[in-house]
Amino acid sequence: MEFSRLAARAFIVRAQYAELERKNFGAAWTNEELALGFVGDVGDLAKLVMAQSGRRNIPDAKEKLAHELADCLWSVMVLAHVHRIDLERAFLQTMDELERRITEEMPGS
């Protein structure tokens, strides 16, 4: 699936969550709350990576890791969207910059 289609699906799900938040709490999460939710997801991700490395005992860690990686990707897409960042463009530019830096630092360059 193309990035734009993945992102569109993420925004639809975010809109559904916002509606649920308004119903349950009287308001949708702010951008800051979305970022804090992402921080929590990253913490869960770290624990699952530790489990995959044999440093924590979490049943079904691989399946949960796949879910958490997707959840983190969703959060990044949503955060980029609410801050009007073209994530696909930013990603490609960042990869170009990293490749340039790596090439410059390689011995014999």
C-alpha positions as CSV (number, residue, x, y, z in Angstrom):
1,M,0.0,0.0,0.0
2,E,1.3,3.5,-0.8
3,F,2.3,5.9,1.9
4,S,-0.5,8.3,1.1
5,R,-3.1,5.6,1.5
6,L,-1.6,4.5,4.8
7,A,-1.6,8.1,6.0
8,A,-5.2,8.6,4.9
9,R,-6.3,5.5,6.8
10,A,-4.4,6.8,9.9
11,F,-6.3,10.2,9.7
12,I,-9.6,8.4,9.4
13,V,-8.9,6.4,12.5
14,R,-7.7,9.5,14.3
15,A,-11.0,11.2,13.5
16,Q,-12.9,8.3,14.9
17,Y,-10.8,8.4,18.1
18,A,-11.4,12.2,18.4
19,E,-15.2,11.5,18.2
20,L,-14.9,8.9,20.9
21,E,-12.8,11.2,23.1
22,R,-15.4,14.0,22.7
23,K,-18.1,11.5,23.7
24,N,-16.3,10.1,26.7
25,F,-14.3,13.1,27.9
26,G,-16.0,16.2,26.4
27,A,-13.0,17.1,24.1
28,A,-10.7,15.4,21.6
29,W,-7.0,15.1,22.6
30,T,-4.8,18.1,22.1
31,N,-1.7,17.9,20.0
32,E,0.3,17.7,23.2
33,E,-1.8,14.8,24.5
34,L,-1.3,13.0,21.2
35,A,2.5,13.4,21.7
36,L,2.3,12.2,25.3
37,G,0.3,9.1,24.0
38,F,3.1,8.5,21.6
39,V,5.6,8.6,24.4
40,G,3.7,5.9,26.2
41,D,3.6,3.8,23.1
42,V,7.4,4.2,22.7
43,G,7.8,2.9,26.3
44,D,5.6,-0.1,25.5
45,L,7.7,-0.6,22.3
46,A,10.9,-0.6,24.3
47,K,9.6,-3.3,26.7
48,L,8.6,-5.5,23.8
49,V,12.0,-5.1,22.1
50,M,13.6,-6.2,25.4
51,A,11.2,-9.2,25.4
52,Q,12.3,-10.1,21.9
53,S,15.9,-9.9,23.1
54,G,15.1,-12.2,26.1
55,R,15.4,-9.5,28.7
56,R,11.7,-9.5,29.7
57,N,9.1,-12.2,29.8
58,I,6.1,-11.0,27.8
59,P,3.9,-13.7,26.3
60,D,3.3,-13.3,22.5
61,A,5.9,-10.6,22.4
62,K,6.5,-10.8,18.7
63,E,2.8,-10.3,17.9
64,K,2.6,-7.5,20.4
65,L,5.8,-5.9,19.0
66,A,4.2,-5.8,15.5
67,H,1.1,-4.2,16.9
68,E,3.1,-1.6,18.9
69,L,5.3,-0.7,15.9
70,A,2.2,-0.1,13.8
71,D,0.7,1.9,16.7
72,C,3.9,4.1,16.8
73,L,3.8,4.6,13.1
74,W,0.2,5.7,13.4
75,S,1.1,8.2,16.1
76,V,3.9,9.6,14.0
77,M,1.6,10.0,11.0
78,V,-1.0,11.7,13.0
79,L,1.5,14.0,14.7
80,A,2.9,15.0,11.3
81,H,-0.6,15.6,10.0
82,V,-1.7,17.8,12.9
83,H,1.5,19.9,12.6
84,R,1.1,20.1,8.8
85,I,4.3,18.2,8.1
86,D,4.6,16.4,4.8
87,L,6.0,13.3,6.4
88,E,6.7,11.4,3.1
89,R,8.8,14.4,1.8
90,A,10.5,14.9,5.2
91,F,11.4,11.2,5.3
92,L,12.9,11.2,1.8
93,Q,14.9,14.3,2.5
94,T,16.2,12.9,5.8
95,M,17.2,9.6,4.1
96,D,19.1,11.7,1.5
97,E,20.9,13.7,4.2
98,L,21.8,10.5,6.1
99,E,23.1,8.8,3.0
100,R,25.2,11.9,2.2
101,R,26.6,12.0,5.7
102,I,27.4,8.2,5.6
103,T,29.1,8.6,2.2
104,E,31.2,11.5,3.5
105,E,32.3,9.6,6.6
106,M,33.2,6.4,4.8
107,P,36.9,5.7,4.6
108,G,38.4,6.5,1.2
109,S,35.7,9.0,0.4
